[in-house]
Amino acid sequence: MKNKRLGFSVVVMAMFFLLVACSSDDTKGEKSSGDKVNNKDKQTIVYGRGADSVSLDPSTVTDGESFKVARNIFETLLVFGEQDTSTQPGLAKDTKISDDGKTYTFTLAENVKFHDGTDFNAEAVVKNFERWMNGSADKFPYYADMFGGFKGDKNHIIESVKADGDYTFIIQLKKPMMPLLNNLAMVAFSIASPTAFEKDGEKFGENPVGTGPFKFSEWKRNDSVILTKNEGYWQDGLPKLDSVIFKAMPDNAARLNALLSGEIDIADGVAPASISTVEQNDQIILIERPSFNVGYLGMTTNKAPFTDIKLRQAISHAVDRQVIADTFFEGKALAAKNPVQPTALGYNEDTPLYDYDPEKAKALLKESSYDGKELELWAMPVPRPYMPDGQKVAEAIQKNLADVGIKTKIVSFEWATYLEKTKAGEADLFLLGGTSDNGDPDNLLSLFFDRDGSLNNSQFSNDEVQKLLQAGRSEQDVEKRKEIYKQIQLILHKEAPVLPLVHSTPLLAASKSVKDFKAHPTEADDLKNVTVE
C-alpha cells in the first residue's frame, strides 16, 4: 500500500513541476488531489460527490457512495443497460434458465484476470458465493435481503452453487426467483479476487481487488479515492481514462463552485436551486439522472409513541409534501405516495394519498396516545439525490408538525453515525430514502420493509407483508406478481411506517470537455467509456 501511494505521489509531483515550467500561470503552492493540476493531461477526471464511501468492499455496505466507486473497480456476472436496468452479459457471456425456473447455467468470459494477476474463472465465482452465503447480516447485508437469508436459513432461496469446468457456473434454486438476474447485476454482488479477500479478511474494503476497468490506488478518508487504469483490462480499448478521482465534497455550493472553477469535472448532487447557475454557464452542462429513488420521513414503529398507528397517520396528514417538492426541488421531484419508484413493476396508482389535511391530523392526534412531549426529528447531514438539503426539509416538516400540536427538536449526526443509529432504531422521526439498486420492486420493498431488511430503519414488522414479499420473488406470472406488489403498497399505506415524500430527478453537472458520461439510475456510474477532450 505504501509503495503504491508513494508511486502515485511521485508521478503527480513530476506532472506539477513540468506544468509550472511550461505554463505562464504563476499559481504556486500545494495542490489537493481534487485540483485541476492532476487533470491537465486530459486523461483524468475528478468526480465531486456529496459524501465519502463507507467501504470499498461492495458486498459489505448499502450506501450509494460506496457502490459508485466499486462499480469501476469490480464487475458483475451481468450488467445493466447504459441508462436502464435491463440485464446484459457481463463477466457471464451467456445465461441459460431451466424450464422450471430453478436452474441457472452461466458461461463465463475467458482470459479475464483480477487486478492481482489471479485468474477469473468458475471456481472464483463459487468462492464469492460461498463467502456471501456463509456470512451474516452484519457482514453481507444485501445478500440476506436479496436471497432470503444465508446458508441454512429457512428462506434462503439458493440450494447450491457449483463450477462445471473452468468457465461454467451453475446456481440451483429451491424455487423460482424472478429478480435473480437483476440481483446479480447489482454492485453488491461484484466478483472479487478470492486470493485478496481471503488474505485481507475484513481489511479487504481498504484494498479492493476486482476485474474492473480501474484499479484501486489510494483512499484518503473523507477526502478522495484515486483509481488508475487497469492496463490489462479484458475489454479491448477500455478504459479510455488514465485515472479517476472521487472527491468527497459535502457542501452543495462548494461542490458546484469547484466545478465552475475547474477543480472538478463532474459534480454529482447539484441542488435544484442551482439549476439557473449551471444553465447560464456555457462551459458546463446540466445532466438529469433517470429517477429510481424515494425520499421519506421514517417513524421508528417499535418505539413509543410510534407504536401507535394513529400517531403515524396523523403525522402523514400533517406534512405538506407538495410544498416540499415545489420548494426544495425546483420542479425536479414528484410528491410521493408509494415507497417504490413509479417505474417499478406493480407500482400502485390507486394507493390513496395522505393529503395535507391539518384538521384531520389534529383529529387523529386526539385519538392517539401522544402525550405532547417533544420528539426528535433527525435531519440528514449530507445531500443525497432524494434529499438535497436535509436540514431545510426537516425545518419545513418541523413547522408542519408544530401547526398540529407536535413539538420536535431537529438533531443530526455525522453520516456514518446517522446511518448506524437509525438502523439501530434510536430515532423518533428521521429523514432517509433510497435508490433502487436493480429496478425490481422486490429491491426497495425488501430492503425497507422485510422485518430483517438491512434498510428497515423504521423497524417495521408485518406478517402479511412478509408472506407477500416471499410470494413476489417466486411468482412467475407477471400479472400476478404486479398484484402482489400493489397489495403490499396498500398495506404500507395503512400502516404508515414511513411517509413517502418525493421521487426526485437527481441532477448532476459536468464540464463540456467530459464526453460519453451516462448517468445511471442506480447512481453507480460506469466510467470506462468516458473521455475528456
Secondary structure, 3 states (H helix, E strand, C coil): CHHHHHHHHHHHHHHHHHHHHHCCCCCCCCCCCCCHHHHCCCCEEEEEECCCCCCCCHHHCCCHHHHHHHHHHCECCEEECCCCCCEEECCEEEEEECCCCCEEEEEECCCCECCCCCECCHHHHHHHHHHHHCCCCCCCHHHHHHHCCCCCCCCCCEEEEEECCCCEEEEEECCCCCCHHHHHCCHHHCECCHHHHHHHHHHHHHCCCCCCCEEEEEEECCCEEEEEECCCCCCCCCCCCCEEEEEECCCHHHHHHHHHHCCCCEEECCCHHHHHHHHCCCCEEEEECCCCEEEEEEECCCCCCCCCHHHHHHHHHHCCHHHHHHHHHCCCEEECCCCCCCCCCCCCCCCCCCCCCHHHHHHHHHHCCCCCCCEEEECCCCCECCECCHHHHHHHHHHHHHHCCCCEEEECCCHHHHHHHHHCCCCCEEEEEEECCCCCHHHHHHHHHCCCCCCCCCCCCCHHHHHHHHHHHHCCCHHHHHHHHHHHHHHHHHHCCEEEEEEECCEEEEECCEECCCCCCCCCCCCCCCEEC
